[in-house]
Amino acid sequence: MKTERKRVVIIGAGFGGLFVARHLADTDVDVVLIDRNNFHTFIPLIYQVATCGLGVEDVTYPLRKIFRQNKNIDFMMGEVTNVDHGTQQVTVITESLQEKVPYDYLVVAVGSVTNYFGDEDLKKRAFGLKTITDAVQLRNHVLKMFEDADKTDDTELRDALMTMVVVGGGPTGLETAGAMYELYDDVLRNEYRHLEGAPMRVVLVEMQDKLLGPYPERLQRSAKAQLESIGVETRLGNSVEEFGENYVRLADGTVIPTHTLIWATGVKASPFAQKLDVELAKNGRIPVEPTMEIIGRSNAYALGDVAYLEQEDGTPYPELIPVAQQQAKLLAKNILQRAKGQPQASFEYFDKGTMATIGRSRAVAYVFNRIQLTGFIAWISWLGLHLITLMGFRNRVSVFLNWLWSYIVYDRTSRVILKYNDPVVDTSSPVETPAQAEEAREEARIAS
């Protein structure tokens, strides 16, 4: 039974959902935050988990701890399987029960998943980097490749095991490729004695003829030069034409023997968007009004990667964390305004710029879309921003100390191979392939 206080149900505890809840904390509404995990993941740093630079606990933070002082916010761990707009209820399934949760206002903040462009074989074969499970799986795989390479006398097999192909010339691709090569150059080559002198290959493949498409040309050139200075090979104006268990063939005919394909080409909206029964926009995103209300659904809002809202030039707002954070602030304000019967405001984005790290003392930054930074200064700026944004004082201290240790002694602290069914790894449910487990489960439920 509904009380006089309005109830806001938020689905998803990524940056969008988390910030909506934080802006509604200690206000005159009751909030139920629902997520399949009991923690928030700092996605910008999960590539460092995959490349042994950080541990799982460094980039995750318990949701209940975040809101334990806020009496008006409840957390519920479970899967939302249905949204009934007529009765304004969502159905949530947990490990042991099914419950219908009523709402006055619904907020959909389910984020995005890796875009495999409908290729199921690619989804099963390639490693994505959207969840903490993805990161641990990739870390396990890379370390196992080196264990196998250390034991074989077959030179061709050894070279293939020590070759990593990263697809995607955006920030995630560059950061992963650079960190992967530095993992070998700084650490692994000193620990696997039988591999002494054996070269590791990291090949970055990008369909466009440039890296970091939205960045100024000077920064694009600098990013490529910095990446290649580490030892990463770049294949621009190319794409993956074919792949198998032990090879990747590019569109220009080049065959790269490898057992590792990392897919960092982009994202699409979470399949959960289909549950809302509205006409979806490009990449499955939910069309919203400038107030962040879902078009065609009363009392429902969406934000972040899953929401589609066009800018003045007709292009949609990008799937970036700052966009989600600023939309969250507006959305929370609009819900409070609406609960009081007052008009809502429209979204206006303040773009603070973008940046990408490439490796040790290497980065590019486009601050406020005016100031171009490269090299050490850009790298320090990147480190500072991510430390400030990271959730939790303990996490900030731990990450800072890990970075400082790695910088001084050229070491990585989290080189542990874990089984997929180990409780430490099992952040959602055990998986047997490196495919996007969350998307697979979601699509299976939709299909059923």
NULUMZA-79757 format. One record per residue (C-alpha): residue in one letter; x, y, z. Coordinates in steps of 0.2 Angstrom, whole numbers. Example, Ala and Ser with C-alpha at 12.3 -4.5 7.8 and 13.67 -1.06 7.14 Angstrom:
BEGIN
{"A", {62, -22, 39}},
{"S", {68, -5, 36}},
***
This chain:
BEGIN
{"M", {0, 0, 0}},
{"K", {7, 17, -5}},
{"T", {11, 30, 8}},
{"E", {9, 49, 6}},
{"R", {28, 50, 2}},
{"K", {32, 46, -16}},
{"R", {42, 31, -20}},
{"V", {56, 31, -33}},
{"V", {62, 14, -40}},
{"I", {79, 15, -48}},
{"I", {84, 0, -59}},
{"G", {103, -1, -60}},
{"A", {117, 5, -49}},
{"G", {130, 11, -61}},
{"F", {135, 29, -62}},
{"G", {118, 35, -67}},
{"G", {107, 26, -55}},
{"L", {119, 28, -41}},
{"F", {120, 47, -43}},
{"V", {101, 48, -44}},
{"A", {100, 39, -28}},
{"R", {113, 51, -20}},
{"H", {104, 66, -25}},
{"L", {88, 60, -18}},
{"A", {96, 55, -2}},
{"D", {88, 63, 14}},
{"T", {74, 71, 3}},
{"D", {55, 69, 5}},
{"V", {54, 54, -6}},
{"D", {57, 35, -3}},
{"V", {70, 27, -14}},
{"V", {72, 8, -19}},
{"L", {88, 5, -28}},
{"I", {89, -12, -37}},
{"D", {104, -20, -45}},
{"R", {109, -38, -48}},
{"N", {125, -35, -39}},
{"N", {127, -28, -21}},
{"F", {142, -17, -27}},
{"H", {145, -2, -38}},
{"T", {159, -5, -51}},
{"F", {171, 9, -56}},
{"I", {171, 4, -75}},
{"P", {185, 16, -81}},
{"L", {198, 6, -71}},
{"I", {192, -12, -74}},
{"Y", {205, -14, -88}},
{"Q", {218, -12, -74}},
{"V", {210, -27, -66}},
{"A", {212, -37, -82}},
{"T", {230, -32, -84}},
{"C", {235, -36, -66}},
{"G", {237, -18, -60}},
{"L", {222, -17, -48}},
{"G", {212, -30, -38}},
{"V", {193, -33, -39}},
{"E", {191, -24, -22}},
{"D", {200, -8, -28}},
{"V", {186, -4, -41}},
{"T", {171, -10, -32}},
{"Y", {161, -3, -18}},
{"P", {147, -10, -7}},
{"L", {131, -1, -11}},
{"R", {123, -4, 6}},
{"K", {139, 5, 14}},
{"I", {136, 20, 2}},
{"F", {118, 23, 9}},
{"R", {119, 16, 26}},
{"Q", {116, 33, 34}},
{"N", {102, 38, 22}},
{"K", {85, 32, 30}},
{"N", {75, 35, 14}},
{"I", {85, 24, 3}},
{"D", {83, 5, 3}},
{"F", {94, -7, -8}},
{"M", {87, -23, -16}},
{"M", {98, -36, -24}},
{"G", {89, -45, -38}},
{"E", {84, -46, -56}},
{"V", {70, -35, -63}},
{"T", {61, -47, -75}},
{"N", {45, -36, -78}},
{"V", {39, -19, -78}},
{"D", {20, -16, -77}},
{"H", {16, 2, -82}},
{"G", {-2, 0, -79}},
{"T", {-1, -5, -60}},
{"Q", {16, 4, -59}},
{"Q", {25, -11, -52}},
{"V", {41, -20, -56}},
{"T", {44, -38, -53}},
{"V", {60, -43, -44}},
{"I", {68, -60, -43}},
{"T", {81, -63, -30}},
{"E", {90, -80, -25}},
{"S", {75, -86, -15}},
{"L", {59, -76, -19}},
{"Q", {50, -65, -31}},
{"E", {42, -49, -26}},
{"K", {32, -35, -34}},
{"V", {39, -18, -30}},
{"P", {27, -3, -33}},
{"Y", {33, 14, -38}},
{"D", {27, 32, -41}},
{"Y", {42, 36, -52}},
{"L", {53, 24, -61}},
{"V", {71, 27, -66}},
{"V", {79, 16, -79}},
{"A", {98, 16, -77}},
{"V", {103, -1, -84}},
{"G", {118, 5, -94}},
{"S", {125, -3, -109}},
{"V", {133, -20, -114}},
{"T", {147, -24, -127}},
{"N", {142, -22, -145}},
{"Y", {146, -38, -154}},
{"F", {135, -33, -169}},
{"G", {124, -48, -168}},
{"D", {139, -60, -171}},
{"E", {136, -75, -158}},
{"D", {152, -83, -162}},
{"L", {162, -67, -159}},
{"K", {152, -65, -143}},
{"K", {158, -82, -137}},
{"R", {176, -80, -143}},
{"A", {181, -63, -139}},
{"F", {184, -54, -122}},
{"G", {174, -39, -118}},
{"L", {177, -27, -104}},
{"K", {161, -20, -97}},
{"T", {160, -30, -80}},
{"I", {171, -35, -66}},
{"T", {168, -53, -71}},
{"D", {175, -49, -89}},
{"A", {190, -41, -81}},
{"V", {194, -56, -70}},
{"Q", {191, -68, -85}},
{"L", {203, -59, -96}},
{"R", {216, -58, -82}},
{"N", {215, -77, -80}},
{"H", {216, -80, -98}},
{"V", {231, -69, -101}},
{"L", {241, -77, -87}},
{"K", {236, -94, -92}},
{"M", {243, -90, -110}},
{"F", {260, -86, -102}},
{"E", {259, -102, -91}},
{"D", {257, -112, -107}},
{"A", {269, -102, -117}},
{"D", {282, -105, -104}},
{"K", {280, -124, -105}},
{"T", {280, -127, -124}},
{"D", {295, -129, -136}},
{"D", {285, -126, -151}},
{"T", {290, -108, -157}},
{"E", {275, -105, -167}},
{"L", {263, -110, -153}},
{"R", {273, -100, -141}},
{"D", {272, -84, -152}},
{"A", {253, -86, -154}},
{"L", {250, -88, -136}},
{"M", {260, -72, -133}},
{"T", {250, -62, -145}},
{"M", {235, -51, -140}},
{"V", {224, -43, -153}},
{"V", {214, -28, -146}},
{"V", {200, -22, -158}},
{"G", {194, -4, -155}},
{"G", {203, 13, -156}},
{"G", {194, 22, -143}},
{"P", {200, 25, -125}},
{"T", {196, 7, -119}},
{"G", {206, -1, -133}},
{"L", {221, 11, -131}},
{"E", {221, 9, -112}},
{"T", {220, -10, -113}},
{"A", {233, -12, -127}},
{"G", {245, -1, -118}},
{"A", {243, -9, -101}},
{"M", {244, -26, -108}},
{"Y", {261, -23, -116}},
{"E", {268, -15, -101}},
{"L", {262, -30, -90}},
{"Y", {273, -41, -101}},
{"D", {288, -28, -102}},
{"D", {288, -23, -84}},
{"V", {284, -39, -75}},
{"L", {280, -56, -85}},
{"R", {296, -56, -95}},
{"N", {306, -56, -79}},
{"E", {296, -71, -71}},
{"Y", {295, -83, -85}},
{"R", {313, -88, -87}},
{"H", {310, -100, -102}},
{"L", {302, -85, -112}},
{"E", {318, -75, -111}},
{"G", {320, -66, -127}},
{"A", {303, -71, -134}},
{"P", {294, -56, -140}},
{"M", {276, -52, -135}},
{"R", {265, -44, -148}},
{"V", {250, -33, -144}},
{"V", {241, -28, -160}},
{"L", {228, -14, -160}},
{"V", {216, -15, -174}},
{"E", {204, 0, -179}},
{"M", {192, 2, -193}},
{"Q", {195, 20, -195}},
{"D", {211, 28, -201}},
{"K", {214, 36, -185}},
{"L", {213, 33, -166}},
{"L", {202, 42, -154}},
{"G", {190, 48, -167}},
{"P", {182, 63, -157}},
{"Y", {199, 70, -152}},
{"P", {208, 84, -161}},
{"E", {220, 78, -175}},
{"R", {236, 83, -165}},
{"L", {230, 72, -150}},
{"Q", {226, 57, -162}},
{"R", {243, 58, -169}},
{"S", {251, 59, -152}},
{"A", {241, 44, -145}},
{"K", {247, 33, -160}},
{"A", {265, 39, -157}},
{"Q", {264, 36, -138}},
{"L", {256, 19, -140}},
{"E", {269, 13, -153}},
{"S", {283, 19, -142}},
{"I", {278, 6, -129}},
{"G", {279, -7, -142}},
{"V", {260, -9, -147}},
{"E", {257, -12, -166}},
{"T", {243, -2, -174}},
{"R", {233, -7, -189}},
{"L", {222, 7, -194}},
{"G", {209, 7, -208}},
{"N", {207, -11, -205}},
{"S", {195, -23, -197}},
{"V", {193, -41, -191}},
{"E", {186, -51, -206}},
{"E", {188, -69, -198}},
{"F", {193, -77, -182}},
{"G", {196, -94, -175}},
{"E", {203, -102, -159}},
{"N", {221, -98, -164}},
{"Y", {220, -84, -177}},
{"V", {213, -68, -182}},
{"R", {212, -63, -201}},
{"L", {210, -44, -205}},
{"A", {201, -36, -220}},
{"D", {218, -33, -229}},
{"G", {222, -52, -228}},
{"T", {234, -51, -214}},
{"V", {233, -67, -203}},
{"I", {238, -65, -185}},
{"P", {241, -81, -175}},
{"T", {233, -78, -158}},
{"H", {223, -86, -144}},
{"T", {217, -69, -137}},
{"L", {204, -57, -145}},
{"I", {199, -42, -135}},
{"W", {184, -33, -141}},
{"A", {183, -14, -137}},
{"T", {174, -7, -152}},
{"G", {159, 1, -143}},
{"V", {143, -3, -134}},
{"K", {124, -4, -136}},
{"A", {110, -2, -124}},
{"S", {106, -15, -111}},
{"P", {93, -28, -118}},
{"F", {83, -23, -103}},
{"A", {77, -8, -113}},
{"Q", {65, -20, -123}},
{"K", {55, -24, -107}},
{"L", {48, -6, -107}},
{"D", {38, -10, -123}},
{"V", {42, 7, -131}},
{"E", {50, 10, -148}},
{"L", {68, 11, -146}},
{"A", {81, 22, -155}},
{"K", {98, 18, -162}},
{"N", {108, 4, -153}},
{"G", {92, 0, -143}},
{"R", {92, 16, -133}},
{"I", {77, 22, -125}},
{"P", {71, 39, -132}},
{"V", {68, 52, -118}},
{"E", {62, 70, -117}},
{"P", {74, 84, -112}},
{"T", {67, 81, -94}},
{"M", {74, 63, -95}},
{"E", {56, 56, -95}},
{"I", {53, 41, -106}},
{"I", {43, 46, -122}},
{"G", {27, 37, -121}},
{"R", {28, 31, -103}},
{"S", {21, 42, -89}},
{"N", {30, 42, -73}},
{"A", {46, 34, -80}},
{"Y", {63, 41, -83}},
{"A", {79, 34, -91}},
{"L", {97, 41, -91}},
{"G", {115, 37, -95}},
{"D", {120, 24, -109}},
{"V", {103, 17, -111}},
{"A", {94, 34, -114}},
{"Y", {93, 42, -131}},
{"L", {93, 61, -131}},
{"E", {99, 72, -146}},
{"Q", {110, 87, -145}},
{"E", {107, 103, -154}},
{"D", {117, 96, -169}},
{"G", {105, 81, -170}},
{"T", {118, 68, -163}},
{"P", {114, 59, -147}},
{"Y", {123, 63, -131}},
{"P", {138, 51, -130}},
{"E", {138, 36, -118}},
{"L", {150, 44, -106}},
{"I", {150, 44, -87}},
{"P", {150, 64, -85}},
{"V", {134, 63, -96}},
{"A", {126, 51, -84}},
{"Q", {131, 60, -69}},
{"Q", {124, 77, -75}},
{"Q", {108, 69, -81}},
{"A", {106, 60, -64}},
{"K", {107, 77, -55}},
{"L", {94, 85, -66}},
{"L", {83, 69, -65}},
{"A", {83, 69, -46}},
{"K", {79, 87, -46}},
{"N", {64, 85, -59}},
{"I", {57, 71, -48}},
{"L", {57, 82, -33}},
{"Q", {49, 96, -43}},
{"R", {36, 85, -50}},
{"A", {31, 78, -33}},
{"K", {28, 96, -28}},
{"G", {18, 99, -43}},
{"Q", {31, 111, -50}},
{"P", {38, 112, -68}},
{"Q", {53, 102, -73}},
{"A", {69, 108, -81}},
{"S", {78, 102, -97}},
{"F", {95, 94, -99}},
{"E", {110, 105, -103}},
{"Y", {127, 96, -104}},
{"F", {142, 105, -98}},
{"D", {157, 96, -107}},
{"K", {173, 96, -97}},
{"G", {182, 87, -110}},
{"T", {189, 70, -112}},
{"M", {206, 60, -109}},
{"A", {213, 43, -111}},
{"T", {229, 35, -104}},
{"I", {240, 25, -114}},
{"G", {253, 19, -102}},
{"R", {267, 24, -90}},
{"S", {268, 43, -91}},
{"R", {259, 43, -107}},
{"A", {241, 50, -110}},
{"V", {231, 63, -120}},
{"A", {219, 75, -113}},
{"Y", {207, 88, -121}},
{"V", {202, 99, -106}},
{"F", {186, 108, -108}},
{"N", {187, 105, -127}},
{"R", {200, 119, -128}},
{"I", {217, 114, -119}},
{"Q", {226, 99, -127}},
{"L", {238, 90, -116}},
{"T", {250, 75, -120}},
{"G", {263, 64, -111}},
{"F", {267, 66, -93}},
{"I", {255, 81, -89}},
{"A", {240, 72, -97}},
{"W", {244, 56, -88}},
{"I", {245, 65, -71}},
{"S", {229, 74, -75}},
{"W", {221, 57, -79}},
{"L", {227, 49, -63}},
{"G", {221, 64, -52}},
{"L", {203, 64, -60}},
{"H", {201, 45, -58}},
{"L", {207, 46, -40}},
{"I", {194, 60, -36}},
{"T", {180, 51, -45}},
{"L", {183, 34, -37}},
{"M", {171, 29, -24}},
{"G", {177, 27, -6}},
{"F", {192, 34, 4}},
{"R", {199, 16, 6}},
{"N", {198, 13, -13}},
{"R", {207, 29, -17}},
{"V", {221, 25, -5}},
{"S", {223, 8, -11}},
{"V", {223, 13, -29}},
{"F", {235, 27, -26}},
{"L", {247, 15, -17}},
{"N", {246, 2, -31}},
{"W", {249, 15, -44}},
{"L", {264, 22, -34}},
{"W", {271, 5, -31}},
{"S", {270, 0, -49}},
{"Y", {278, 17, -54}},
{"I", {293, 15, -43}},
{"V", {296, -4, -44}},
{"Y", {289, -8, -61}},
{"D", {277, -22, -53}},
{"R", {259, -27, -54}},
{"T", {251, -34, -38}},
{"S", {236, -44, -44}},
{"R", {243, -58, -54}},
{"V", {232, -72, -47}},
{"I", {223, -85, -58}},
{"L", {206, -88, -51}},
{"K", {193, -102, -56}},
{"Y", {177, -95, -63}},
{"N", {167, -103, -50}},
{"D", {178, -96, -36}},
{"P", {167, -85, -24}},
{"V", {179, -70, -27}},
{"V", {176, -71, -46}},
{"D", {157, -75, -45}},
{"T", {150, -58, -45}},
{"S", {134, -63, -54}},
{"S", {135, -81, -59}},
{"P", {148, -94, -65}},
{"V", {151, -93, -84}},
{"E", {161, -104, -95}},
{"T", {165, -93, -109}},
{"P", {172, -75, -110}},
{"A", {156, -69, -118}},
{"Q", {146, -55, -110}},
{"A", {137, -65, -96}},
{"E", {125, -52, -91}},
{"E", {119, -49, -109}},
{"A", {117, -67, -112}},
{"R", {106, -70, -97}},
{"E", {96, -54, -101}},
{"E", {93, -60, -119}},
{"A", {88, -77, -113}},
{"R", {75, -71, -101}},
{"I", {68, -59, -115}},
{"A", {67, -74, -127}},
{"S", {58, -84, -114}},
***
